[in-house]
């Protein structure tokens, strides 16, 4: 991983040298790095969703089908059929749940690369917090900026066509009828 970080370093460090003021440059550079990490993560989720959409849809439909069958068995008073179909529904739901968790984790992998690069550059840097007796290291500063960037991006995301289409596909997937 070291050669990759060295290659990227020459481009990322430019954002940490824009104004000549170390504190301001650190915030600007970290903001740019957080934005890059966020966008790469978002596009990773889009790509992963494209490849897994049909499978997730099938498993969601399967879970719903077995859930409906288990409710029908319960209404009919057939406890054995209820338990069997309920178990199948839980298994199918578990599959979809963990696939969606995996998709969510695809969102975060760029953060670890960003922090690895920052560790090489800013391991000893401490940012004093105004009016407080302690300071934050590069990880604390990055997380605060990343979370703020994420919150702002969520507001803007709906206006970007690629993400709007992905949102529409996600909602459609959740509303597809049971087969």
Wavefront OBJ file of the C-alpha trace (Angstrom):
o trace
v 0.000 0.000 0.000
v 2.930 2.338 0.564
v 3.595 2.974 -3.189
v -0.063 3.895 -3.700
v 0.049 6.352 -0.802
v 3.265 7.882 -2.148
v 1.689 8.313 -5.595
v -1.465 9.924 -4.209
v 0.549 12.066 -1.780
v 1.825 14.420 -4.456
v -1.743 15.338 -5.395
v -3.392 15.413 -1.985
v -0.698 17.506 -0.320
v -1.443 20.361 -2.740
v -4.709 20.980 -0.879
v -2.787 21.304 2.391
v -0.613 24.105 0.982
v -3.131 26.504 -0.564
v -3.024 29.585 1.698
v 0.240 29.350 3.593
v -1.607 29.357 6.937
v -1.045 25.904 8.491
v -4.318 25.726 10.428
v -6.470 26.923 7.552
v -4.653 24.677 5.077
v -5.109 21.677 7.367
v -8.863 22.258 7.498
v -9.126 22.887 3.731
v -7.020 19.847 2.871
v -8.930 17.617 5.266
v -12.227 18.899 3.879
v -11.120 18.048 0.338
v -9.918 14.619 1.491
v -13.239 13.990 3.263
v -15.144 14.993 0.103
v -13.042 12.695 -2.062
v -13.523 9.805 0.395
v -17.250 10.444 0.551
v -17.663 10.515 -3.232
v -15.566 7.394 -3.792
v -17.617 5.603 -1.131
v -20.900 6.737 -2.677
v -19.862 5.567 -6.138
v -18.676 2.246 -4.694
v -22.126 1.712 -3.208
v -23.743 2.627 -6.535
v -21.613 0.091 -8.391
v -22.105 -2.625 -5.775
v -25.852 -2.001 -5.770
v -25.945 -2.376 -9.550
v -24.410 -5.835 -9.274
v -26.494 -7.032 -6.315
v -29.846 -5.350 -6.957
v -31.537 -8.375 -8.523
v -30.307 -10.743 -5.834
v -31.426 -8.430 -3.033
v -34.798 -8.049 -4.752
v -35.199 -11.813 -5.015
v -34.301 -12.365 -1.357
v -36.611 -9.540 -0.252
v -39.491 -11.049 -2.249
v -38.687 -14.476 -0.820
v -38.715 -13.138 2.756
v -42.034 -11.409 2.154
v -43.532 -14.519 0.561
v -42.549 -16.738 3.499
v -43.727 -14.140 5.983
v -47.150 -14.058 4.305
v -47.288 -17.861 4.232
v -46.398 -18.043 7.921
v -49.165 -15.563 8.777
v -51.634 -17.618 6.717
v -50.556 -20.790 8.565
v -50.938 -18.999 11.905
v -54.454 -17.858 10.994
v -55.314 -21.411 9.923
v -54.023 -22.717 13.257
v -51.278 -24.856 11.710
v -48.437 -24.313 14.159
v -45.959 -26.623 12.379
v -46.413 -24.869 9.034
v -46.174 -21.513 10.784
v -42.866 -22.397 12.464
v -41.391 -23.837 9.244
v -42.333 -20.901 7.027
v -41.407 -18.374 9.706
v -37.924 -19.917 9.892
v -37.595 -19.629 6.100
v -38.739 -15.998 6.291
v -36.149 -15.230 8.976
v -33.388 -16.846 6.905
v -34.316 -14.857 3.798
v -34.576 -11.647 5.826
v -31.145 -12.351 7.327
v -29.673 -12.666 3.839
v -31.074 -9.320 2.711
v -30.150 -7.611 5.967
v -26.504 -8.658 5.811
v -26.254 -7.851 2.100
v -27.462 -4.355 2.861
v -24.975 -4.075 5.743
v -22.222 -5.110 3.315
v -23.389 -2.433 0.868
v -23.256 0.112 3.659
v -19.713 -0.881 4.555
v -18.700 -0.303 0.934
v -19.399 3.337 1.712
v -16.641 3.555 4.346
v -13.594 1.831 2.824
v -12.092 5.059 1.368
v -12.013 6.561 4.865
v -9.390 4.035 5.934
v -7.164 4.881 2.970
v -7.544 8.583 3.733
v -6.609 8.019 7.363
v -3.622 5.879 6.346
v -2.352 8.714 4.167
v -2.997 11.260 6.918
v -1.110 9.089 9.397
v 2.001 9.253 7.202
v 1.734 13.035 6.998
v 0.113 14.244 10.216
v 0.739 11.666 12.940
v 2.258 14.214 15.338
v -0.165 17.062 14.561
v -2.433 18.156 17.396
v -5.158 20.746 16.810
v -6.008 22.704 19.999
v -9.717 23.178 20.527
v -10.793 26.724 21.347
v -11.972 27.221 24.922
v -11.162 23.617 25.829
v -8.089 22.274 27.636
v -7.394 19.484 25.134
v -6.669 18.979 21.439
v -7.559 16.576 18.657
v -5.288 14.530 16.462
v -5.739 14.097 12.732
v -8.284 11.284 13.195
v -10.602 13.393 15.360
v -10.416 16.335 12.986
v -11.031 14.100 9.960
v -14.053 12.412 11.570
v -15.652 15.730 12.514
v -15.123 17.139 9.025
v -16.237 13.878 7.377
v -19.482 13.744 9.372
v -20.220 17.407 8.602
v -19.475 16.774 4.921
v -21.737 13.722 4.942
v -24.607 15.698 6.474
v -24.236 18.442 3.864
v -23.886 15.920 1.047
v -27.122 14.193 2.067
v -28.913 17.493 1.427
v -27.303 17.970 -2.002
v -27.405 14.306 -3.039
v -31.059 14.404 -4.081
v -30.274 17.030 -6.697
v -27.564 14.960 -8.448
v -29.104 12.802 -11.182
v -26.960 9.695 -10.628
v -27.846 9.555 -6.956
v -31.483 10.462 -7.599
v -31.735 7.494 -10.001
v -30.096 5.204 -7.419
v -32.575 6.374 -4.771
v -35.475 5.731 -7.127
v -34.139 2.214 -7.872
v -33.705 1.485 -4.154
v -37.263 2.546 -3.366
v -38.597 0.560 -6.351
v -36.736 -2.505 -5.121
v -38.376 -2.225 -1.702
v -41.848 -1.780 -3.225
v -41.762 -4.571 -5.818
v -44.684 -6.982 -5.456
v -44.146 -10.471 -4.051
v -43.748 -13.117 -6.755
l 1 2 3 4 5 6 7 8 9 10 11 12 13 14 15 16 17 18 19 20 21 22 23 24 25 26 27 28 29 30 31 32 33 34 35 36 37 38 39 40 41 42 43 44 45 46 47 48 49 50 51 52 53 54 55 56 57 58 59 60 61 62 63 64 65 66 67 68 69 70 71 72 73 74 75 76 77 78 79 80 81 82 83 84 85 86 87 88 89 90 91 92 93 94 95 96 97 98 99 100 101 102 103 104 105 106 107 108 109 110 111 112 113 114 115 116 117 118 119 120 121 122 123 124 125 126 127 128 129 130 131 132 133 134 135 136 137 138 139 140 141 142 143 144 145 146 147 148 149 150 151 152 153 154 155 156 157 158 159 160 161 162 163 164 165 166 167 168 169 170 171 172 173 174 175 176 177 178 179
